[in-house]
């Protein structure tokens, strides 16, 4: 039975976002229908909104919700489970490719997603983009785990594999940068240097574990980091670029 949904649509022609009332189809064998609790807003959506496109596009790629229905081949989640929706496949080694999603809009046009869409009260996604979430986990703040948190923390934990006592500089302290700072604090990095153009954001970064703030609007951040660290190599052990400024 189709599920009523309200979705945010970025039209093919330049203009404001639109709200459409649509009927989501029943899930296919590998799909999951999710009623949304909350969705994150990523800077990459600005690029999508301002970039060229040939057809209407549905946006958003990080959220939390509850499963309304799951296809017959879906085994890791079921109706009533709390889940996260993310743009990253949960099994990168899977041989089956995630199914693309197209939506029939109420004006007769067709909208496409870039893998998933979460700017909606109900979404449908390939099971590769749906991850189980403990029911006692807060459903608001966990909405950004599916992109910002795993991107920033993953850079520290996995890509750089930062160890205790190593120094880290994070350039840009938005969602991704703050997540990198928090991860660096967890592993015991020192110092943890936050670099941004906003003094307010630098102060906020301290709550996530930044030990030093450098305002790049007031100085050359590279030279300032060299002065602050006084390390023989003249820089930090690792740098994490997380600036969303074009």
C-alpha positions as CSV (number, residue, x, y, z in Angstrom):
1,X,0.0,0.0,0.0
2,X,1.5,3.4,-1.0
3,X,2.6,5.7,1.8
4,X,1.8,9.4,1.8
5,X,4.8,11.7,2.1
6,X,5.8,15.3,1.9
7,X,9.1,15.9,0.2
8,X,11.4,18.9,-0.5
9,X,12.1,19.2,-4.2
10,X,14.8,21.3,-5.9
11,X,13.2,22.2,-9.2
12,X,15.1,21.7,-12.5
13,X,15.0,25.4,-13.2
14,X,16.6,27.9,-10.8
15,X,14.2,28.9,-8.1
16,X,13.1,28.3,-4.5
17,X,12.7,24.8,-3.0
18,X,9.2,23.3,-3.4
19,X,7.1,21.0,-1.1
20,X,5.3,18.2,-2.9
21,X,2.8,15.7,-1.6
22,X,3.4,12.4,-3.1
23,X,2.6,8.7,-2.7
24,X,5.7,6.5,-2.0
25,X,5.5,3.1,-3.6
26,X,5.6,-0.1,-1.6
27,X,9.3,-1.1,-1.0
28,X,10.9,-3.3,-3.5
29,X,12.8,-6.4,-2.4
30,X,15.8,-4.5,-1.2
31,X,14.2,-1.2,-0.1
32,X,13.1,0.2,3.2
33,X,10.4,2.9,3.9
34,X,11.4,5.1,6.8
35,X,9.3,7.7,8.7
36,X,11.7,10.4,9.6
37,X,12.5,11.7,13.1
38,X,15.1,14.3,12.0
39,X,17.3,15.1,9.1
40,X,20.7,16.9,8.9
41,X,21.5,19.7,6.5
42,X,24.9,19.4,4.8
43,X,26.8,22.1,3.0
44,X,26.9,19.8,-0.1
45,X,23.2,20.4,-0.5
46,X,24.0,24.1,-1.3
47,X,26.2,22.9,-4.1
48,X,23.3,20.7,-5.4
49,X,20.9,23.6,-5.1
50,X,23.1,26.0,-6.9
51,X,24.5,23.5,-9.5
52,X,23.1,22.6,-12.9
53,X,20.5,19.8,-13.1
54,X,18.3,18.5,-15.9
55,X,15.4,17.1,-13.7
56,X,13.9,18.0,-10.3
57,X,16.0,16.6,-7.4
58,X,15.2,15.5,-3.9
59,X,17.8,16.3,-1.3
60,X,19.3,15.2,2.0
61,X,21.5,12.3,2.9
62,X,21.6,11.9,6.7
63,X,18.7,11.3,9.0
64,X,17.1,9.1,11.7
65,X,13.7,7.5,11.6
66,X,11.6,4.4,12.2
67,X,11.0,1.6,9.7
68,X,7.4,1.5,8.4
69,X,8.0,-1.3,5.9
70,X,10.9,-3.4,4.5
71,X,11.3,-5.4,1.4
72,X,11.3,-9.2,1.5
73,X,15.1,-9.4,1.0
74,X,15.9,-7.0,3.8
75,X,17.0,-8.9,6.9
76,X,19.0,-6.4,9.1
77,X,16.1,-4.2,10.0
78,X,12.3,-4.7,10.2
79,X,9.1,-2.7,10.9
80,X,9.4,-0.6,14.1
81,X,13.2,-0.5,14.2
82,X,14.9,2.8,14.7
83,X,17.4,3.5,12.0
84,X,19.8,6.0,10.4
85,X,19.7,6.8,6.7
86,X,23.1,7.6,5.2
87,X,24.6,8.2,1.8
88,X,27.4,5.6,2.4
89,X,26.6,1.9,1.7
90,X,26.8,-0.1,4.9
91,X,28.6,-2.9,3.0
92,X,31.1,-1.5,0.5
93,X,32.0,-5.0,-0.7
94,X,28.4,-6.0,-1.6
95,X,28.1,-7.3,-5.2
96,X,24.6,-5.9,-5.6
97,X,24.5,-2.2,-6.5
98,X,22.0,0.0,-4.5
99,X,18.8,0.7,-6.4
100,X,18.3,4.3,-7.6
101,X,15.2,6.1,-6.5
102,X,12.9,8.1,-8.7
103,X,9.7,9.8,-7.5
104,X,6.5,10.7,-9.3
105,X,5.6,14.2,-8.1
106,X,2.1,15.6,-7.7
107,X,2.5,17.9,-10.8
108,X,3.3,14.9,-13.1
109,X,7.0,15.4,-13.2
110,X,9.7,12.9,-12.0
111,X,12.3,13.7,-9.4
112,X,15.6,11.9,-8.8
113,X,17.8,11.4,-5.8
114,X,21.5,11.1,-5.6
115,X,21.3,7.8,-3.8
116,X,19.0,8.8,-0.9
117,X,16.8,11.7,0.1
118,X,16.0,12.7,3.7
119,X,14.4,16.1,3.4
120,X,11.0,14.5,3.7
121,X,8.7,13.3,6.4
122,X,8.9,9.8,4.9
123,X,11.6,8.4,2.7
124,X,12.3,5.2,0.8
125,X,15.9,4.0,0.4
126,X,17.9,1.0,-0.6
127,X,18.7,-1.2,2.4
128,X,22.4,-0.5,1.8
129,X,21.8,3.1,3.0
130,X,19.8,2.1,6.1
131,X,21.6,1.3,9.4
132,X,20.2,0.1,12.7
133,X,20.0,2.6,15.6
134,X,19.5,1.6,19.2
135,X,16.1,2.6,20.4
136,X,17.5,4.4,23.5
137,X,19.7,6.6,21.3
138,X,18.5,10.3,21.0
139,X,16.9,10.7,17.6
140,X,17.7,14.3,17.0
141,X,21.5,14.7,17.5
142,X,22.1,11.3,15.9
143,X,20.6,12.5,12.6
144,X,24.0,13.9,11.5
145,X,26.0,10.8,12.2
146,X,25.2,9.6,8.6
147,X,27.4,12.3,7.1
148,X,29.0,15.0,9.2
149,X,30.1,12.8,12.2
150,X,31.4,9.8,10.3
151,X,33.2,12.0,7.8
152,X,35.0,14.1,10.5
153,X,35.6,11.3,13.0
154,X,36.5,8.9,10.2
155,X,39.3,11.2,9.0
156,X,40.8,11.1,12.5
157,X,40.2,7.4,13.5
158,X,40.7,5.7,10.2
159,X,42.4,7.8,7.5
160,X,44.9,9.5,9.7
161,X,44.8,6.9,12.6
162,X,45.8,9.6,15.0
163,X,47.5,8.4,18.2
164,X,47.6,9.8,21.7
165,X,49.9,12.8,22.0
166,X,50.0,13.5,18.2
167,X,49.0,17.0,17.1
168,X,46.0,17.8,14.9
169,X,44.9,21.0,13.1
170,X,41.4,21.2,11.8
171,X,40.6,23.8,9.2
172,X,37.0,24.8,9.3
173,X,34.8,24.0,12.4
174,X,31.4,23.3,11.0
175,X,29.8,19.9,11.5
176,X,32.6,17.9,9.9
177,X,35.3,19.9,11.6
178,X,33.7,19.7,15.1
179,X,33.4,15.9,14.6
180,X,37.0,15.7,13.8
181,X,37.9,17.7,16.8
182,X,35.8,15.5,19.1
183,X,37.4,12.4,17.7
184,X,40.9,13.8,18.2
185,X,40.0,14.6,21.8
186,X,38.8,11.0,22.4
187,X,42.1,9.5,21.1
188,X,44.1,12.0,23.3
189,X,45.6,14.1,20.5
190,X,47.5,17.2,21.8
191,X,47.4,20.0,20.8
192,X,44.1,20.1,18.9
193,X,44.1,23.3,16.9
194,X,40.9,24.7,15.4
195,X,41.2,27.1,12.5
196,X,38.3,29.2,11.3
197,X,37.3,32.7,10.3
198,X,34.7,33.1,13.1
199,X,35.7,33.8,16.7
200,X,32.3,32.5,17.8
201,X,32.8,29.2,16.1
202,X,36.3,28.9,17.6
203,X,35.0,29.4,21.1
204,X,32.3,26.8,20.4
205,X,35.0,24.3,19.2
206,X,36.5,24.4,22.6
207,X,33.5,22.5,23.9
208,X,34.3,19.7,21.6
209,X,38.0,19.5,22.7
210,X,39.9,22.1,20.8
211,X,42.8,23.3,22.9
212,X,43.9,26.2,20.6
213,X,41.9,28.4,18.3
214,X,43.4,30.3,15.4
215,X,41.4,33.0,13.6
216,X,42.5,32.9,10.0
217,X,40.9,36.3,9.3
218,X,43.5,37.9,11.6
219,X,46.7,36.1,10.8
220,X,48.4,33.6,8.5
221,X,47.2,30.3,10.2
222,X,50.2,28.3,9.0
223,X,52.7,30.7,10.5
224,X,50.6,31.0,13.7
225,X,50.5,27.2,14.1
226,X,54.2,27.1,13.8
227,X,54.6,29.7,16.5
228,X,52.2,27.9,18.8
229,X,53.5,24.4,18.4
230,X,57.2,25.2,18.1
231,X,57.7,21.7,16.6
232,X,60.9,20.8,14.8
233,X,59.0,20.0,11.6
234,X,57.2,23.3,11.8
235,X,53.7,21.9,11.6
236,X,51.3,19.5,13.2
237,X,51.3,15.7,12.9
238,X,48.0,15.8,10.9
239,X,45.8,18.4,9.2
240,X,42.1,17.9,8.6
241,X,40.6,20.2,5.8
242,X,36.9,20.7,6.7
243,X,36.2,24.1,5.4
244,X,32.9,24.5,3.5
245,X,33.8,28.0,2.1
246,X,33.8,28.1,-1.7
